[in-house]
């Protein structure tokens, strides 16, 4: 059977985007049992670029993907962010979480970042959020629970957008390169120590080394 890479419009993979009436879909066929969630024009182009680099897609498939994405009326990130920021939350909605920007003076992270916290300011996510793509995954997962959780997810992402986080790791690194050399050296030294500390902790419990945490 001939492999075929296709984009298929979806309606069940994102309650957050469904609520905002933002179209999205899945790309399948490049790898067995794997699908890529595409929610914007830029996401589609990034995947096409990756597949081309891996020589895993033909020119005809590229053209077909772009046509299908256009026909599904996927939007660019700027328009989606605008829709999210302008979404009116009900006056009676009482949120349980906030995106809290880190203001610790001794924090080694040189660029803006934060955490999802409850109303007692206790962190509820394992990792800090430094880029919007990571933040969206958290917010979309919360919104997928439905009901008020969908509103929670939308509101949290509104706060992340208002914090002006970099869009993705590429944007984060571009900003990072503009920092003074001393700031970057200090961060890289601390980051190296953090990685070594984590490795040593895991060596104490070797059964965790090859697990997904």
C-alpha positions in Angstrom: 0.0 0.0 0.0 1.4 3.4 -1.0 2.1 5.8 1.8 0.2 9.1 1.6 0.8 12.2 3.8 -2.4 14.0 4.4 -3.9 16.8 6.5 -7.3 16.0 8.1 -9.5 18.6 9.8 -10.3 17.6 13.4 -13.0 18.7 15.8 -12.2 16.7 18.9 -8.6 17.3 19.8 -8.8 20.8 21.4 -11.7 22.1 23.4 -9.8 25.4 23.8 -9.6 26.0 20.1 -13.2 24.7 19.5 -14.4 27.3 22.0 -12.6 30.0 20.1 -13.9 28.7 16.8 -10.3 28.2 15.6 -9.8 25.4 13.0 -7.1 22.8 13.4 -6.3 19.3 12.2 -3.9 16.4 12.1 -1.1 15.4 9.6 -0.7 11.7 9.2 1.1 9.3 6.9 4.7 10.3 7.4 5.4 7.8 10.1 3.3 4.7 11.1 0.9 5.3 14.0 2.0 9.0 14.3 0.1 12.1 13.8 1.1 15.8 14.1 -1.3 18.3 15.7 -1.4 21.4 13.5 -3.3 24.4 14.8 -1.8 27.3 12.7 -0.3 28.0 9.3 3.2 28.4 10.8 2.9 25.0 12.4 2.1 23.4 9.1 5.1 25.1 7.4 7.4 24.1 10.3 6.3 20.4 9.9 6.8 20.6 6.1 10.3 22.0 6.6 11.2 19.2 9.0 9.8 16.5 6.7 11.7 18.0 3.8 14.9 18.0 5.8 14.4 14.3 6.5 13.5 13.6 2.9 10.2 12.2 4.1 7.8 14.1 1.9 7.5 14.7 -1.9 6.8 18.0 -3.6 3.3 16.7 -4.6 2.6 15.9 -0.9 3.8 19.4 0.1 1.4 21.0 -2.4 -1.5 18.8 -1.2 -0.8 19.6 2.4 -0.7 23.3 1.8 -3.9 23.2 -0.2 -5.7 21.1 2.5 -4.5 23.5 5.2 -5.7 26.5 3.2 -9.1 24.9 2.5 -9.5 24.2 6.2 -8.9 27.9 6.8 -6.2 27.5 9.4 -5.1 30.9 10.7 -1.7 32.4 11.5 -0.5 32.6 15.1 -1.1 36.4 15.3 -4.8 36.0 14.5 -5.2 33.1 17.0 -3.4 35.0 19.7 -5.7 38.0 19.1 -8.8 35.8 19.3 -7.6 34.3 22.6 -6.8 37.7 24.1 -10.2 39.1 23.1 -12.2 36.1 24.3 -14.7 37.4 26.9 -14.8 35.4 30.1 -18.1 35.2 31.9 -18.4 37.7 34.7 -19.4 35.0 37.1 -16.4 32.8 36.3 -14.1 32.3 39.3 -10.7 31.0 38.3 -8.7 28.6 40.4 -5.3 29.1 38.8 -3.0 31.9 37.7 0.1 32.2 35.6 2.6 33.7 38.0 5.7 35.4 36.6 8.9 34.6 38.5 10.2 37.6 40.4 12.8 35.8 42.6 16.0 37.9 42.7 18.2 34.8 42.9 16.6 33.0 40.1 19.2 31.9 37.5 16.9 32.0 34.5 17.8 35.1 32.5 14.5 35.5 30.5 10.9 35.9 31.6 9.2 32.8 32.8 6.6 31.7 35.2 4.5 28.9 36.7 0.9 27.9 36.9 -0.1 28.4 40.5 -3.2 27.9 42.6 -4.8 30.7 44.7 -2.4 30.0 47.5 0.5 30.6 45.1 1.5 26.9 45.1 2.9 25.7 41.8 0.7 23.0 40.2 2.9 22.2 37.2 6.3 20.3 37.4 8.2 22.7 35.1 8.4 26.4 34.7 6.9 27.9 31.5 9.4 29.8 29.4 7.8 29.7 25.9 4.2 29.9 24.6 4.3 26.5 22.9 4.9 24.8 26.2 2.3 27.0 27.9 -0.3 26.2 25.3 0.2 22.4 25.8 -0.6 22.9 29.5 -3.6 25.2 28.9 -5.0 23.0 26.1 -4.7 19.9 28.3 -6.6 21.6 31.1 -9.2 22.9 28.7 -9.8 19.4 27.3 -11.4 18.5 30.6 -14.4 20.6 29.6 -16.7 22.9 31.5 -15.0 25.6 33.6 -11.7 23.9 33.0 -11.9 25.1 29.4 -12.3 28.7 30.6 -9.4 28.1 33.0 -7.2 27.1 30.1 -8.2 30.1 28.0 -7.6 32.5 30.9 -4.2 31.0 31.7 -3.1 31.3 28.1 -4.3 34.9 28.1 -2.0 35.6 31.0 0.9 33.9 29.3 0.3 36.0 26.2 0.2 39.1 28.3 3.5 38.2 29.8 5.2 38.4 26.4 6.8 34.9 26.6 8.8 33.9 23.5 6.7 31.8 21.1 9.0 28.8 21.0 12.5 27.6 21.8 13.9 29.1 18.6 12.6 32.6 19.6 13.8 32.0 23.2 17.3 31.3 21.9 17.3 34.3 19.7 16.4 36.5 22.7 19.0 34.7 24.8 21.8 35.5 22.3 21.1 39.2 22.8 21.9 39.1 26.5 25.2 40.3 27.9 27.9 37.6 27.7 28.3 37.6 31.5 24.6 36.9 32.0 24.8 34.0 29.6 27.9 32.6 31.1 26.4 32.7 34.6 23.2 31.0 33.4 25.1 28.3 31.6 27.3 27.6 34.6 24.2 27.3 36.9 22.4 25.3 34.2 25.3 22.8 34.0 25.2 22.4 37.8 21.5 21.8 37.7 21.8 19.1 35.0 24.6 17.3 37.0 22.6 17.5 40.2 19.6 15.9 38.4 21.8 13.2 36.9 23.3 12.3 40.3 19.9 12.2 41.9 18.7 9.8 39.2 21.8 7.6 39.6 20.7 7.1 43.2 17.6 5.6 41.7 18.7 3.8 38.5 15.3 2.4 37.8 14.2 6.0 36.9 16.9 6.8 34.3 15.1 5.4 31.3 11.6 6.4 32.3 9.7 9.4 31.1 9.3 12.0 33.9 
